[in-house]
Amino acid sequence: PTKISKETLPMDSTELRQSILKHLEFSMGKDLVHASLYDMRMALTLAVRDRVIEPWFRATRATYAAQSKRVYYLSMEFLIGRLLEDAIMNVGLTEAAHEAVAGLGFDFETVLADEPDAALGNGGLGRLAACFLDSMSTLGCPAYGYGIRYEHGLFRQSFAQDGRQVETAEDWLRQAHGWEFERPEASFRIGFGGSVAENGRTAIWTPEDAVLAKAYDTPIVGWQGKWANTLRLWGAEALTAFDLAAFNKGDFTAAAAPEALARTISRVLYPDDTTEQGKELRLKQEFFFTAASIRDILRRFNAEHSDLSGLPSRVAIQMNDTHPAIAGPELVRALVDESGMEFDTAVETARACLGYTNHTLMPEALERWPEELMSRVLPRHMQIIERIDESHAKAHPKRNVSIVENGEVKMGELSFIMANKVNGVSALHTELVKDTVFAELNALHPGRIVNETNGVTPRRWIKGANPRLSSLITDTIGAGWEDRLERLVELEPAIADKGFRNQFAEIKARNKRDLADWIERDMGIAVNPAAMFDVQIKRFHEYKRQHLNILETIALWQEIRANPGAGWAPRVKIFGGKAAPGYVMAKEIIHLINNVARVINADTTTRDVLTVVYPPNYNVTMAERLIPASDLSEQISTAGKEASGTGNMKFSLNGALTIGTLDGANVEIRDLVGPENFFLFGMTASEVVECRKTPDHAARAIKASNRLGAAIEMIEAGAFSNGDTEMYHGLTQNLRGHDYFTVCADFDSYWDAQRRVDAAWGDQDNWTRMAAINTARTGWFSSDRTIQGYMADVWKITPMI
Ligand code: DL6
């Protein structure tokens, strides 16, 4: 046990002030008089980082001393957002930092807001990885996160062209990144292409090109600074930085070519989380970070042990989706070609180390690579994949499952076959994984698929994002809930007390006033803070059905106009999210929402009861602002399509009620909060499958619903496109025709559920009661619980603290 005593950690504000001044002078080269906001933010970051070093070193030493098994979490994405506030909170410096910074003449909030929002991820998958880092450190689970140090994270979104999404490059690394440590000694040569020479049992791969993977480490400190793990991100560099001969001949472009080429590998995050990227660069990115990580893992193991057969007792490698799926073949390659292990033993050894998390059932999101591409870029790996495939087929001759099929390498199948545990991310999703995408493999390997329902870190998503609610929780149930979130149930008795409900309501009201001020400042739109804040924030995808929400908004607007005196519950509809730049339909939906907002917000007759706002460039920081101020959480995906959702959990924890389908973790949320505290609508996953068997399901639904028909007709008549009747043709034709995501078939049910929401809003005290019940009963969704599940079921690791 290496419990870090609290005394070894902070520091009062005077000491912190000294440390900030020291960093201002010696790290930033400034005195206080000339310090810019950036200087102050960096000095504070470095002063706080200093406090993280001790637990970081201690954790590393303790792991070495205990020869503990370590988790290696391989993920293409870590959507970490800002780190400073989180770290300050985790090492218990919030008050001291506030005081010290203010004492030096800077506004603390402004300093925190100066930090770029590190968007090294697209959405749910990347944010989950970030929550897991926090939980692994909080629980004392020895772990490394491995990923790519993208120079440019997820694109910046604006609506500069008449409400259309415009993307520009994000550049979080333009300023120094105060958290990281460059580790030139941890560099690996990563090759691509070339040829393979068979050499008896082993083979020699001679790559044609190679780049250097260099490590950059960021310490991730857990709650109360008891433990810290490392996020190790790989940056790509040229092996030969500069072609001097070309430079001397005056060809400056050619001289810089090797570097430019290599750097493209870690230059940008692919801005698409759900569709297959048939891009050579993407495959190279995946191999680049996976191979560097595997080498790093083996180097660390070999430094301590001599027998590779012991690898599984020291190493658990988690593949976050199929993006690092090449880890299996790469580990086998290293064991066979570099250490002379027998092939089948190597496969068994690798499998005993590997776990695979599936995050989506959408067929287009399960990666497949052309065999030709794989053979060209990774010739040795292709041979290994074929051999794994053959021996799997030989072991199961009666089944028709293969990794390589129709000229493609199926990374889902590869991951499944190479993992000892495969997990889904919610109860429903895991069942669907068993019954659909991996039905054959599940039959062959019963027990391999397990469920680990997602979770979110309460430190960031309650304590940091919602300090007012956090204080109320502490005042009511005492301290210590932050790493024992199941304790939120202790709130339940207090909910019967009117005084508690009033406090809960007042906190929500104050959060909403803050948000309203921000919306007015940022967007120039005045919203009524007393209205219901009805929020849908997430990536744009047809299955998430933002268009169902906007169609209902149009229908509601019409209904309000027709019956202005009907006592409508005032609503502010808030949207947030980005679409993949190449996803035409999703971008059309974004454009429509902005145009509907423009038209509705200009209607003075409905202004008091309906406003639509869509702040651009949704990111982690914006989520932290919006979620604590939300009343209604829109979780309205087509049932069977959302693997889990994690936003849904953040909303419930912060006292928003959910309107949702029986999809992903909504099912578990509803079970926990009780059906009476959840607005359910829509078809179930199996009903959706049935519905699709009726080819004209959409036409029938439109015919049966005057409201829906009228809303679609308004769009078609150009009501939101200045009379242009063609602008949303693609969208409306899709709704009237195929409507794969059953927007029309679910519309009436959604409408009715929204009217139940209106009715519930009418009794404010009861609404507050329901909201508080949501908070009290959803403590199970802490990512600490999720990580404990992985530790017990998948990684077989015990906590170090
Ligand atoms: O598991 C994290 C998160 C889930 O909560 C979402 O339901 C799911 O859509 C998301 N998947 C992705 C992209 N998937 N791929 N590949 O972000 O994962």
Boltz pocket constraint, residues with backbone or C-beta under 6 A from the ligand:
constraints:
  - pocket:
      binder: B
      contacts: [[A, 123], [A, 124], [A, 125], [A, 126], [A, 128], [A, 273], [A, 274], [A, 321], [A, 358], [A, 359], [A, 360], [A, 365], [A, 425], [A, 454], [A, 641], [A, 642], [A, 643], [A, 644], [A, 645], [A, 646], [A, 664]]
      max_distance: 6.0
